[in-house]
Amino acid sequence: MTSAVSVVADIGGSGTRFATIRGGVLTDAGREAVSSYPQFLALLRSRCAAPRSVAVSTARFVNSTTGQVRLSRAAPWAEGDLAGRLRRDLGCPVAVMNDGEAHALAMRRTNGVRFGALAVALGTSVGIGVLGVDRRVIRPCSGENWDLGDLRLHSRAPDPSLWWALGSNGLHEMESVMGTDAAARHFGYRLGAFFVQLVIGFQPRTIVLSGGITVARSTVFLPTVHSELASVPSHFVRPRILVSPFRQAGLVGTAVAVSELH
């Protein structure tokens, strides 16, 4: 008899978080350090030996149609046909996606979002996901996911790369120089300047922030983000800025993906 339990996993730089879904209810099943595919498979099975379905999100390049993972720094063991391996080993439907895309799918369960919308996940690095006015995922020409980490920001960051300047490295560097709250306010100016570029390039109606940095510091940096958005050219609509209600938005997004497998 097919199990009524699905398992989802969000692979990140600070570990892999697991959750189970039963009757539409998402239950956090903890974070683990994972260093190999056999270990990852065993941890999935420890949550449910025969899951109904599985969804996984991970950083870097993922083709969500084929389940192929490429250049994963956080989990090199996941590279290649991750979806195919999991289907063979678990015998169930599997979805594999980029973490930014998972955060974007979580916007479908977020109140107040006006689509099209962007998800911006701030953590070890920066994840980006896009949903159009029809609430469907929009991907770049490659068929993989958006990855803007190599863009350069005009800031005083020692490394101007977006992934560094707006990730945990950039925030911690500022905190070591100017203290926690002052660093968060300055981080908001840096983030707001990036949002101005996003508005010009993507023309979103909403930007939803998520990730560990957002959870910890958004109340301090949001005012300076909004002050930077005043420089959006008048012929563009200034987007609504929301903070995701989900502390683990990536897991919520994988849960959305699981629901679409059946």
Accessible surface in RSA format (square Angstrom, percent):
REM  Atomic radii and reference values for relative SASA: ProtOr
REM  Chains: A
REM  Algorithm: Lee & Richards
REM  Probe-radius: 1.40
REM  Slices: 20
REM RES _ NUM      All-atoms   Total-Side   Main-Chain    Non-polar    All polar
REM                ABS   REL    ABS   REL    ABS   REL    ABS   REL    ABS   REL
RES MET A   1   243.79 126.3 155.43 102.9  88.36 210.4 132.65 112.8 111.14 147.2
RES THR A   2   103.04  73.3  78.57  79.6  24.47  58.3  49.60  66.6  53.44  80.8
RES SER A   3    28.23  23.9  15.75  21.0  12.48  28.8  20.35  43.3   7.88  11.0
RES ALA A   4    69.88  64.3  52.99  81.8  16.89  38.4  57.38  80.8  12.50  33.1
RES VAL A   5    10.20   6.7  10.20   9.2   0.00   0.0  10.20   8.9   0.00   0.0
RES SER A   6     4.64   3.9   4.63   6.2   0.01   0.0   0.50   1.1   4.15   5.8
RES VAL A   7     0.02   0.0   0.02   0.0   0.00   0.0   0.02   0.0   0.00   0.0
RES VAL A   8     0.00   0.0   0.00   0.0   0.00   0.0   0.00   0.0   0.00   0.0
RES ALA A   9     0.00   0.0   0.00   0.0   0.00   0.0   0.00   0.0   0.00   0.0
RES ASP A  10    25.57  17.9  23.24  23.1   2.34   5.5   0.25   0.6  25.33  25.3
RES ILE A  11     3.39   1.9   3.03   2.3   0.36   0.9   3.03   2.2   0.36   1.0
RES GLY A  12    27.08  33.4   0.00   N/A  27.08  33.4  21.38  58.7   5.70  12.8
RES GLY A  13    54.96  67.8   0.00   N/A  54.96  67.8  12.13  33.3  42.83  95.9
RES SER A  14    79.97  67.6  52.95  70.7  27.02  62.2  44.99  95.8  34.98  49.0
RES GLY A  15    19.71  24.3   0.00   N/A  19.71  24.3  12.84  35.2   6.87  15.4
RES THR A  16     3.37   2.4   3.37   3.4   0.00   0.0   0.00   0.0   3.37   5.1
RES ARG A  17    41.59  17.5  41.30  21.1   0.29   0.7   5.18   7.1  36.40  22.1
RES PHE A  18     0.00   0.0   0.00   0.0   0.00   0.0   0.00   0.0   0.00   0.0
RES ALA A  19     0.16   0.1   0.16   0.2   0.00   0.0   0.16   0.2   0.00   0.0
RES THR A  20    25.82  18.4  25.70  26.1   0.13   0.3  10.27  13.8  15.56  23.5
RES ILE A  21    19.92  11.3  18.56  13.8   1.36   3.3  18.56  13.4   1.36   3.7
RES ARG A  22   155.66  65.4 150.65  76.8   5.02  11.9  58.47  79.9  97.19  58.9
RES GLY A  23    76.85  94.8   0.00   N/A  76.85  94.8  45.90 126.0  30.94  69.3
RES GLY A  24    65.62  80.9   0.00   N/A  65.62  80.9  32.93  90.4  32.69  73.2
RES VAL A  25    97.35  64.1  93.50  84.6   3.85   9.3  96.61  83.9   0.75   2.0
RES LEU A  26    59.26  33.0  32.91  23.5  26.35  66.2  32.91  23.1  26.35  70.9
RES THR A  27    76.18  54.2  73.33  74.3   2.84   6.8  56.96  76.5  19.22  29.1
RES ASP A  28    77.39  54.2  50.98  50.7  26.42  62.5  37.00  87.1  40.39  40.3
RES ALA A  29    29.85  27.4  11.43  17.6  18.42  41.9  20.94  29.5   8.91  23.6
RES GLY A  30    28.77  35.5   0.00   N/A  28.77  35.5  26.66  73.2   2.11   4.7
RES ARG A  31   119.56  50.2  91.30  46.5  28.27  67.3  25.18  34.4  94.38  57.2
RES GLU A  32    59.28  34.0  54.90  41.5   4.38  10.4   4.75   9.2  54.53  44.5
RES ALA A  33    87.52  80.5  69.53 107.3  17.99  40.9  72.42 102.0  15.11  40.0
RES VAL A  34    23.63  15.5   0.59   0.5  23.04  55.5   1.00   0.9  22.63  61.4
RES SER A  35    94.58  79.9  70.39  93.9  24.19  55.7  48.35 103.0  46.23  64.8
RES SER A  36    39.07  33.0  38.52  51.4   0.54   1.2  29.36  62.5   9.70  13.6
RES TYR A  37    25.78  12.0  24.49  13.9   1.29   3.3  24.49  18.4   1.29   1.6
RES PRO A  38    93.45  68.1  85.53  78.0   7.92  28.8  88.41  73.0   5.04  31.3
RES GLN A  39    66.05  36.9  59.08  43.2   6.97  16.6  30.93  65.8  35.13  26.6
RES PHE A  40     0.00   0.0   0.00   0.0   0.00   0.0   0.00   0.0   0.00   0.0
RES LEU A  41    18.91  10.5  18.91  13.5   0.00   0.0  18.91  13.3   0.00   0.0
RES ALA A  42    58.44  53.7  48.90  75.5   9.54  21.7  53.58  75.5   4.86  12.9
RES LEU A  43    28.53  15.9  28.39  20.3   0.14   0.3  28.53  20.0   0.00   0.0
RES LEU A  44     0.27   0.1   0.10   0.1   0.17   0.4   0.27   0.2   0.00   0.0
RES ARG A  45   101.72  42.7  94.83  48.3   6.88  16.4  30.17  41.2  71.55  43.4
RES SER A  46    81.47  68.8  38.09  50.8  43.38  99.9  47.78 101.7  33.70  47.2
RES ARG A  47    51.13  21.5  25.23  12.9  25.90  61.7  13.83  18.9  37.29  22.6
RES CYS A  48    20.06  15.2  12.14  13.5   7.92  18.6   8.89  22.5  11.17  12.0
RES ALA A  49    83.46  76.7  64.21  99.1  19.26  43.8  64.27  90.5  19.20  50.9
RES ALA A  50    63.34  58.2  59.31  91.5   4.03   9.2  60.72  85.5   2.62   6.9
RES PRO A  51     6.74   4.9   0.30   0.3   6.44  23.4   0.30   0.2   6.44  40.0
RES ARG A  52   102.36  43.0  98.87  50.4   3.49   8.3   9.05  12.4  93.31  56.6
RES SER A  53     0.00   0.0   0.00   0.0   0.00   0.0   0.00   0.0   0.00   0.0
RES VAL A  54     0.00   0.0   0.00   0.0   0.00   0.0   0.00   0.0   0.00   0.0
RES ALA A  55     0.00   0.0   0.00   0.0   0.00   0.0   0.00   0.0   0.00   0.0
RES VAL A  56     0.00   0.0   0.00   0.0   0.00   0.0   0.00   0.0   0.00   0.0
RES SER A  57     0.00   0.0   0.00   0.0   0.00   0.0   0.00   0.0   0.00   0.0
RES THR A  58     0.00   0.0   0.00   0.0   0.00   0.0   0.00   0.0   0.00   0.0
RES ALA A  59    26.16  24.1  26.16  40.4   0.00   0.0  26.16  36.8   0.00   0.0
RES ARG A  60    43.05  18.1  39.40  20.1   3.65   8.7  12.54  17.1  30.51  18.5
RES PHE A  61    38.29  19.2  38.29  23.7   0.00   0.0  38.29  23.2   0.00   0.0
RES VAL A  62     1.02   0.7   0.00   0.0   1.02   2.5   0.00   0.0   1.02   2.8
RES ASN A  63    33.36  23.0  33.36  32.2   0.00   0.0   4.01   9.6  29.35  28.4
RES SER A  64    28.65  24.2   9.32  12.4  19.34  44.5   8.54  18.2  20.12  28.2
RES THR A  65   113.93  81.0  82.86  84.0  31.07  74.0  68.86  92.5  45.07  68.1
RES THR A  66    68.04  48.4  54.27  55.0  13.78  32.8  60.00  80.6   8.05  12.2
RES GLY A  67     1.60   2.0   0.00   N/A   1.60   2.0   1.14   3.1   0.46   1.0
RES GLN A  68    79.63  44.5  78.61  57.5   1.02   2.4  30.94  65.9  48.69  36.9
RES VAL A  69     5.12   3.4   0.00   0.0   5.12  12.3   0.00   0.0   5.12  13.9
RES ARG A  70   107.61  45.2 105.31  53.7   2.31   5.5  57.89  79.1  49.72  30.1
RES LEU A  71    93.28  52.0  88.08  63.0   5.20  13.1  91.69  64.4   1.60   4.3
RES SER A  72     1.68   1.4   0.00   0.0   1.68   3.9   0.46   1.0   1.22   1.7
RES ARG A  73   175.12  73.5 146.82  74.8  28.30  67.4  76.33 104.3  98.79  59.9
RES ALA A  74    42.34  38.9   7.14  11.0  35.21  80.1  17.75  25.0  24.60  65.2
RES ALA A  75     0.10   0.1   0.00   0.0   0.10   0.2   0.10   0.1   0.00   0.0
RES PRO A  76    85.50  62.3  75.24  68.6  10.26  37.3  75.63  62.4   9.87  61.3
RES TRP A  77    37.03  14.9  19.30   9.3  17.73  41.6  31.02  16.5   6.01   9.8
RES ALA A  78     0.00   0.0   0.00   0.0   0.00   0.0   0.00   0.0   0.00   0.0
RES GLU A  79    72.34  41.5  58.39  44.2  13.95  33.2  13.31  25.7  59.03  48.2
RES GLY A  80    30.67  37.8   0.00   N/A  30.67  37.8  28.93  79.4   1.74   3.9
RES ASP A  81    51.93  36.4  45.55  45.3   6.38  15.1  18.34  43.2  33.59  33.5
RES LEU A  82     0.00   0.0   0.00   0.0   0.00   0.0   0.00   0.0   0.00   0.0
RES ALA A  83     0.37   0.3   0.37   0.6   0.00   0.0   0.37   0.5   0.00   0.0
RES GLY A  84     7.81   9.6   0.00   N/A   7.81   9.6   7.60  20.8   0.22   0.5
RES ARG A  85    57.84  24.3  56.98  29.0   0.87   2.1  35.50  48.5  22.34  13.5
RES LEU A  86     0.00   0.0   0.00   0.0   0.00   0.0   0.00   0.0   0.00   0.0
RES ARG A  87   101.63  42.7  96.07  49.0   5.56  13.2  42.20  57.7  59.43  36.0
RES ARG A  88   170.58  71.6 135.28  69.0  35.29  84.0  78.37 107.1  92.21  55.9
RES ASP A  89    58.76  41.2  42.54  42.3  16.23  38.4   4.53  10.7  54.23  54.1
RES LEU A  90    21.50  12.0   0.71   0.5  20.78  52.2   5.39   3.8  16.11  43.3
RES GLY A  91    67.72  83.5   0.00   N/A  67.72  83.5  33.88  93.0  33.84  75.8
RES CYS A  92    13.80  10.4   3.60   4.0  10.20  24.0  11.00  27.9   2.80   3.0
RES PRO A  93    58.68  42.8  51.79  47.2   6.89  25.0  57.94  47.8   0.74   4.6
RES VAL A  94     4.75   3.1   0.00   0.0   4.75  11.4   0.00   0.0   4.75  12.9
RES ALA A  95    19.67  18.1  15.39  23.8   4.28   9.7  19.67  27.7   0.00   0.0
RES VAL A  96     2.36   1.6   0.00   0.0   2.36   5.7   0.00   0.0   2.36   6.4
RES MET A  97     5.62   2.9   5.62   3.7   0.00   0.0   5.45   4.6   0.17   0.2
RES ASN A  98     5.98   4.1   5.98   5.8   0.00   0.0   0.15   0.4   5.83   5.6
RES ASP A  99    33.25  23.3  33.25  33.1   0.00   0.0   3.93   9.3  29.32  29.2
RES GLY A 100     0.38   0.5   0.00   N/A   0.38   0.5   0.33   0.9   0.05   0.1
RES GLU A 101    10.20   5.9  10.13   7.7   0.07   0.2   3.32   6.4   6.88   5.6
RES ALA A 102     0.00   0.0   0.00   0.0   0.00   0.0   0.00   0.0   0.00   0.0
RES HIS A 103    19.38  10.6  16.11  11.2   3.27   8.4   6.43   6.6  12.95  15.1
RES ALA A 104     0.00   0.0   0.00   0.0   0.00   0.0   0.00   0.0   0.00   0.0
RES LEU A 105     9.78   5.4   9.78   7.0   0.00   0.0   9.78   6.9   0.00   0.0
RES ALA A 106     1.97   1.8   1.97   3.0   0.00   0.0   1.97   2.8   0.00   0.0
RES MET A 107     2.25   1.2   1.29   0.9   0.95   2.3   1.52   1.3   0.73   1.0
RES ARG A 108    57.56  24.2  39.50  20.1  18.06  43.0  16.18  22.1  41.38  25.1
RES ARG A 109   115.24  48.4  91.16  46.5  24.08  57.3  43.25  59.1  71.99  43.6
RES THR A 110    15.37  10.9   4.07   4.1  11.30  26.9   4.23   5.7  11.14  16.8
RES ASN A 111   143.21  98.8 126.30 122.1  16.91  40.7  36.43  87.7 106.78 103.2
RES GLY A 112    41.51  51.2   0.00   N/A  41.51  51.2  29.66  81.4  11.85  26.5
RES VAL A 113    19.87  13.1   0.51   0.5  19.37  46.7   0.51   0.4  19.37  52.5
RES ARG A 114    88.60  37.2  84.23  42.9   4.37  10.4  33.10  45.2  55.50  33.6
RES PHE A 115    23.03  11.5  15.85   9.8   7.17  18.7  15.85   9.6   7.17  20.5
RES GLY A 116    12.19  15.0   0.00   N/A  12.19  15.0  11.49  31.5   0.70   1.6
RES ALA A 117     1.78   1.6   0.00   0.0   1.78   4.0   0.10   0.1   1.68   4.5
RES LEU A 118     1.19   0.7   1.19   0.9   0.00   0.0   1.19   0.8   0.00   0.0
RES ALA A 119     1.72   1.6   1.37   2.1   0.35   0.8   1.40   2.0   0.32   0.8
RES VAL A 120     0.00   0.0   0.00   0.0   0.00   0.0   0.00   0.0   0.00   0.0
RES ALA A 121    11.94  11.0  10.70  16.5   1.25   2.8  10.74  15.1   1.21   3.2
RES LEU A 122     0.14   0.1   0.00   0.0   0.14   0.4   0.14   0.1   0.00   0.0
RES GLY A 123    21.03  25.9   0.00   N/A  21.03  25.9  19.45  53.4   1.58   3.5
RES THR A 124    72.66  51.7  65.10  66.0   7.56  18.0  50.21  67.4  22.45  33.9
RES SER A 125    47.16  39.8  40.56  54.1   6.60  15.2  32.67  69.6  14.49  20.3
RES VAL A 126    17.41  11.5   0.03   0.0  17.37  41.9   0.79   0.7  16.61  45.1
RES GLY A 127    11.62  14.3   0.00   N/A  11.62  14.3   8.11  22.2   3.52   7.9
RES ILE A 128     3.49   2.0   1.13   0.8   2.35   5.7   1.13   0.8   2.35   6.4
RES GLY A 129     2.18   2.7   0.00   N/A   2.18   2.7   2.18   6.0   0.00   0.0
RES VAL A 130    11.24   7.4  10.18   9.2   1.06   2.6  10.18   8.8   1.06   2.9
RES LEU A 131     0.47   0.3   0.00   0.0   0.47   1.2   0.00   0.0   0.47   1.3
RES GLY A 132     8.08  10.0   0.00   N/A   8.08  10.0   8.08  22.2   0.00   0.0
RES VAL A 133   120.48  79.3  98.74  89.4  21.74  52.4  98.74  85.8  21.74  59.0
RES ASP A 134    87.47  61.3  62.85  62.6  24.62  58.2  42.21  99.3  45.26  45.1
RES ARG A 135   104.18  43.7 103.64  52.8   0.54   1.3  40.20  54.9  63.98  38.8
RES ARG A 136   163.93  68.8 163.81  83.5   0.11   0.3  41.52  56.7 122.41  74.2
RES VAL A 137    35.49  23.4  13.57  12.3  21.92  52.8  13.57  11.8  21.92  59.5
RES ILE A 138    79.54  45.3  75.60  56.3   3.94   9.5  78.86  56.8   0.68   1.9
RES ARG A 139    85.41  35.9  63.57  32.4  21.84  52.0  13.43  18.4  71.99  43.6
RES PRO A 140    31.28  22.8  21.46  19.6   9.82  35.7  25.55  21.1   5.73  35.6
RES CYS A 141   146.25 110.6 103.41 115.3  42.84 100.7  46.06 116.7 100.19 108.0
RES SER A 142    79.54  67.2  41.25  55.1  38.29  88.2  50.17 106.8  29.37  41.1
RES GLY A 143    28.29  34.9   0.00   N/A  28.29  34.9  26.20  71.9   2.09   4.7
RES GLU A 144    26.68  15.3  26.43  20.0   0.24   0.6   7.72  14.9  18.96  15.5
RES ASN A 145     8.20   5.7   2.90   2.8   5.30  12.8   3.20   7.7   5.00   4.8
RES TRP A 146    58.24  23.4  53.45  25.9   4.79  11.2  54.36  29.0   3.88   6.3
RES ASP A 147    46.48  32.6  16.11  16.0  30.37  71.8   6.74  15.9  39.75  39.6
RES LEU A 148    31.00  17.3  27.31  19.5   3.69   9.3  29.12  20.5   1.88   5.1
RES GLY A 149     5.89   7.3   0.00   N/A   5.89   7.3   5.01  13.8   0.87   2.0
RES ASP A 150   100.18  70.2  89.79  89.4  10.38  24.6  33.55  79.0  66.63  66.5
RES LEU A 151    82.92  46.2  79.53  56.9   3.39   8.5  81.84  57.5   1.07   2.9
RES ARG A 152   142.79  60.0 126.55  64.5  16.24  38.7  52.64  71.9  90.15  54.6
RES LEU A 153    10.37   5.8   5.67   4.1   4.70  11.8   5.83   4.1   4.54  12.2
RES HIS A 154   185.28 101.3 150.32 104.5  34.96  89.4 106.28 109.5  79.01  91.9
RES SER A 155    45.42  38.4   7.54  10.1  37.89  87.3  20.21  43.0  25.21  35.3
RES ARG A 156   221.71  93.1 193.39  98.6  28.32  67.4  74.36 101.6 147.35  89.3
RES ALA A 157    10.08   9.3   0.00   0.0  10.08  22.9   0.00   0.0  10.08  26.7
RES PRO A 158    93.48  68.1  51.57  47.0  41.91 152.3  64.46  53.2  29.02 180.4
RES ASP A 159    43.66  30.6  42.06  41.9   1.60   3.8  15.46  36.4  28.20  28.1
RES PRO A 160    50.15  36.5  50.15  45.7   0.00   0.0  50.15  41.4   0.00   0.0
RES SER A 161     9.01   7.6   9.01  12.0   0.00   0.0   0.00   0.0   9.01  12.6
RES LEU A 162     0.60   0.3   0.60   0.4   0.00   0.0   0.60   0.4   0.00   0.0
RES TRP A 163    81.81  32.8  81.62  39.5   0.19   0.5  70.48  37.6  11.33  18.4
RES TRP A 164    42.55  17.1  42.43  20.5   0.12   0.3  25.18  13.4  17.37  28.2
RES ALA A 165     0.00   0.0   0.00   0.0   0.00   0.0   0.00   0.0   0.00   0.0
RES LEU A 166     0.00   0.0   0.00   0.0   0.00   0.0   0.00   0.0   0.00   0.0
RES GLY A 167     0.00   0.0   0.00   N/A   0.00   0.0   0.00   0.0   0.00   0.0
RES SER A 168    24.98  21.1  24.98  33.3   0.00   0.0  14.30  30.4  10.68  15.0
RES ASN A 169    60.72  41.9  55.91  54.0   4.82  11.6   5.85  14.1  54.87  53.0
RES GLY A 170     0.00   0.0   0.00   N/A   0.00   0.0   0.00   0.0   0.00   0.0
RES LEU A 171     7.29   4.1   7.29   5.2   0.00   0.0   7.29   5.1   0.00   0.0
RES HIS A 172   106.23  58.1 101.15  70.3   5.08  13.0  60.08  61.9  46.15  53.7
RES GLU A 173    54.60  31.3  47.35  35.8   7.25  17.3  28.77  55.6  25.83  21.1
RES MET A 174     5.22   2.7   4.61   3.1   0.61   1.4   5.22   4.4   0.00   0.0
RES GLU A 175    45.83  26.3  35.56  26.9  10.27  24.5  11.44  22.1  34.39  28.1
RES SER A 176    95.14  80.4  51.22  68.4  43.92 101.2  51.63 109.9  43.51  61.0
RES VAL A 177   109.70  72.2  75.89  68.7  33.81  81.5  80.97  70.4  28.73  77.9
RES MET A 178    78.30  40.6  53.59  35.5  24.72  58.9  57.12  48.6  21.18  28.1
RES GLY A 179    35.14  43.3   0.00   N/A  35.14  43.3  31.43  86.3   3.71   8.3
RES THR A 180    73.12  52.0  66.14  67.1   6.98  16.6  32.85  44.1  40.27  60.9
RES ASP A 181    72.94  51.1  69.88  69.5   3.06   7.2  14.69  34.6  58.25  58.1
RES ALA A 182    34.63  31.8  28.65  44.2   5.98  13.6  29.42  41.4   5.21  13.8
RES ALA A 183     0.00   0.0   0.00   0.0   0.00   0.0   0.00   0.0   0.00   0.0
RES ALA A 184     0.10   0.1   0.00   0.0   0.10   0.2   0.10   0.1   0.00   0.0
RES ARG A 185   113.72  47.7 113.72  58.0   0.00   0.0  39.76  54.3  73.95  44.8
RES HIS A 186    61.75  33.7  60.21  41.9   1.54   3.9  36.87  38.0  24.88  28.9
RES PHE A 187     0.27   0.1   0.27   0.2   0.00   0.0   0.27   0.2   0.00   0.0
RES GLY A 188     0.00   0.0   0.00   N/A   0.00   0.0   0.00   0.0   0.00   0.0
RES TYR A 189   100.98  47.1  99.11  56.4   1.87   4.9  59.76  44.9  41.22  50.8
RES ARG A 190    14.44   6.1   6.30   3.2   8.14  19.4  10.37  14.2   4.07   2.5
RES LEU A 191     0.00   0.0   0.00   0.0   0.00   0.0   0.00   0.0   0.00   0.0
RES GLY A 192     0.00   0.0   0.00   N/A   0.00   0.0   0.00   0.0   0.00   0.0
RES ALA A 193    39.41  36.2  34.97  54.0   4.44  10.1  37.08  52.2   2.34   6.2
RES PHE A 194     1.54   0.8   1.54   1.0   0.00   0.0   1.54   0.9   0.00   0.0
RES PHE A 195     0.00   0.0   0.00   0.0   0.00   0.0   0.00   0.0   0.00   0.0
RES VAL A 196    19.91  13.1  19.91  18.0   0.00   0.0  19.91  17.3   0.00   0.0
RES GLN A 197    82.37  46.1  72.44  52.9   9.93  23.6  38.87  82.7  43.50  33.0
RES LEU A 198     4.83   2.7   3.79   2.7   1.03   2.6   4.82   3.4   0.01   0.0
RES VAL A 199     0.16   0.1   0.16   0.1   0.00   0.0   0.16   0.1   0.00   0.0
RES ILE A 200    83.35  47.4  73.55  54.8   9.80  23.6  73.55  53.0   9.80  26.6
RES GLY A 201    59.63  73.5   0.00   N/A  59.63  73.5  29.32  80.5  30.31  67.9
RES PHE A 202    59.19  29.6  34.34  21.3  24.85  64.7  37.99  23.0  21.20  60.7
RES GLN A 203   119.83  67.0  99.05  72.4  20.78  49.5  20.04  42.7  99.79  75.7
RES PRO A 204     6.16   4.5   1.17   1.1   4.99  18.1   5.00   4.1   1.16   7.2
RES ARG A 205   110.28  46.3 110.19  56.2   0.10   0.2  29.15  39.8  81.14  49.2
RES THR A 206     0.00   0.0   0.00   0.0   0.00   0.0   0.00   0.0   0.00   0.0
RES ILE A 207     0.00   0.0   0.00   0.0   0.00   0.0   0.00   0.0   0.00   0.0
RES VAL A 208     3.86   2.5   3.75   3.4   0.11   0.3   3.75   3.3   0.11   0.3
RES LEU A 209     0.00   0.0   0.00   0.0   0.00   0.0   0.00   0.0   0.00   0.0
RES SER A 210     4.42   3.7   2.22   3.0   2.20   5.1   3.60   7.7   0.82   1.1
RES GLY A 211    13.50  16.7   0.00   N/A  13.50  16.7  12.27  33.7   1.23   2.7
RES GLY A 212    50.64  62.5   0.00   N/A  50.64  62.5  37.31 102.4  13.33  29.9
RES ILE A 213    12.37   7.0   9.75   7.3   2.62   6.3  11.69   8.4   0.68   1.8
RES THR A 214     0.79   0.6   0.74   0.7   0.05   0.1   0.74   1.0   0.05   0.1
RES VAL A 215    58.85  38.7  30.26  27.4  28.59  68.9  35.79  31.1  23.06  62.5
RES ALA A 216    65.09  59.8  39.90  61.6  25.19  57.3  47.50  66.9  17.59  46.6
RES ARG A 217    41.39  17.4  41.27  21.0   0.12   0.3  12.01  16.4  29.38  17.8
RES SER A 218    10.34   8.7   9.58  12.8   0.76   1.8   0.00   0.0  10.34  14.5
RES THR A 219   118.97  84.6  97.44  98.8  21.53  51.3  82.10 110.3  36.87  55.7
RES VAL A 220    34.03  22.4  26.89  24.3   7.14  17.2  31.39  27.3   2.64   7.2
RES PHE A 221     0.21   0.1   0.21   0.1   0.00   0.0   0.21   0.1   0.00   0.0
RES LEU A 222    36.91  20.6  36.91  26.4   0.00   0.0  36.91  25.9   0.00   0.0
RES PRO A 223    84.88  61.9  70.88  64.6  14.00  50.9  77.92  64.3   6.96  43.2
RES THR A 224    13.46   9.6  13.12  13.3   0.34   0.8  13.46  18.1   0.00   0.0
RES VAL A 225     0.00   0.0   0.00   0.0   0.00   0.0   0.00   0.0   0.00   0.0
RES HIS A 226    86.59  47.3  81.72  56.8   4.87  12.5  55.27  57.0  31.32  36.4
RES SER A 227    60.82  51.4  38.39  51.2  22.43  51.7  48.29 102.8  12.54  17.6
RES GLU A 228    49.82  28.6  47.51  35.9   2.31   5.5   3.61   7.0  46.21  37.7
RES LEU A 229     0.82   0.5   0.82   0.6   0.00   0.0   0.82   0.6   0.00   0.0
RES ALA A 230    65.75  60.5  45.03  69.5  20.72  47.1  45.26  63.7  20.49  54.3
RES SER A 231    74.98  63.4  49.07  65.5  25.91  59.7  54.28 115.6  20.70  29.0
RES VAL A 232    14.01   9.2   1.93   1.8  12.08  29.1   1.93   1.7  12.08  32.8
RES PRO A 233    41.69  30.4  30.79  28.1  10.89  39.6  41.39  34.2   0.29   1.8
RES SER A 234   118.55 100.2  78.80 105.2  39.75  91.6  56.64 120.6  61.91  86.7
RES HIS A 235   147.68  80.7 108.85  75.7  38.83  99.3  92.01  94.8  55.67  64.8
RES PHE A 236    42.58  21.3  30.16  18.7  12.41  32.3  33.72  20.4   8.86  25.3
RES VAL A 237   107.71  70.9  96.87  87.7  10.84  26.1 102.00  88.6   5.71  15.5
RES ARG A 238   128.65  54.0 112.32  57.3  16.33  38.9  35.50  48.5  93.15  56.5
RES PRO A 239     7.59   5.5   0.00   0.0   7.59  27.6   0.04   0.0   7.55  46.9
RES ARG A 240    90.36  37.9  81.32  41.5   9.04  21.5  26.50  36.2  63.86  38.7
RES ILE A 241    20.08  11.4   0.22   0.2  19.86  47.9   0.22   0.2  19.86  53.9
RES LEU A 242    41.16  22.9  38.95  27.9   2.22   5.6  41.16  28.9   0.00   0.0
RES VAL A 243    59.51  39.2  40.33  36.5  19.19  46.2  40.33  35.0  19.19  52.0
RES SER A 244    13.44  11.4   2.94   3.9  10.50  24.2   2.09   4.4  11.35  15.9
RES PRO A 245    88.09  64.2  48.00  43.8  40.09 145.7  61.40  50.7  26.69 165.9
RES PHE A 246    54.25  27.1  48.61  30.1   5.64  14.7  52.23  31.7   2.02   5.8
RES ARG A 247   176.13  74.0 160.93  82.0  15.21  36.2  65.26  89.2 110.87  67.2
RES GLN A 248    59.05  33.0  53.89  39.4   5.16  12.3  20.27  43.1  38.78  29.4
RES ALA A 249     2.70   2.5   0.97   1.5   1.73   3.9   0.97   1.4   1.73   4.6
RES GLY A 250     1.13   1.4   0.00   N/A   1.13   1.4   0.00   0.0   1.13   2.5
RES LEU A 251     2.59   1.4   2.53   1.8   0.06   0.2   2.53   1.8   0.06   0.2
RES VAL A 252    13.55   8.9  13.49  12.2   0.06   0.1  13.55  11.8   0.00   0.0
RES GLY A 253     0.00   0.0   0.00   N/A   0.00   0.0   0.00   0.0   0.00   0.0
RES THR A 254     0.00   0.0   0.00   0.0   0.00   0.0   0.00   0.0   0.00   0.0
RES ALA A 255     4.79   4.4   2.66   4.1   2.13   4.8   2.66   3.7   2.13   5.6
RES VAL A 256     7.89   5.2   7.89   7.1   0.00   0.0   7.89   6.9   0.00   0.0
RES ALA A 257     9.39   8.6   7.01  10.8   2.37   5.4   7.44  10.5   1.95   5.2
RES VAL A 258     6.76   4.4   6.76   6.1   0.00   0.0   6.76   5.9   0.00   0.0
RES SER A 259    61.75  52.2  39.36  52.5  22.38  51.6  36.45  77.6  25.29  35.4
RES GLU A 260   107.89  61.9  74.96  56.7  32.93  78.4  42.22  81.7  65.67  53.6
RES LEU A 261    57.27  31.9  31.59  22.6  25.68  64.5  35.24  24.8  22.02  59.3
RES HIS A 262    96.17  52.6  29.68  20.6  66.49 170.1  56.45  58.2  39.72  46.2
END  Absolute sums over single chains surface
CHAIN  1 A    11604.1       8723.7       2880.4       6355.7       5248.4
END  Absolute sums over all chains
TOTAL         11604.1       8723.7       2880.4       6355.7       5248.4
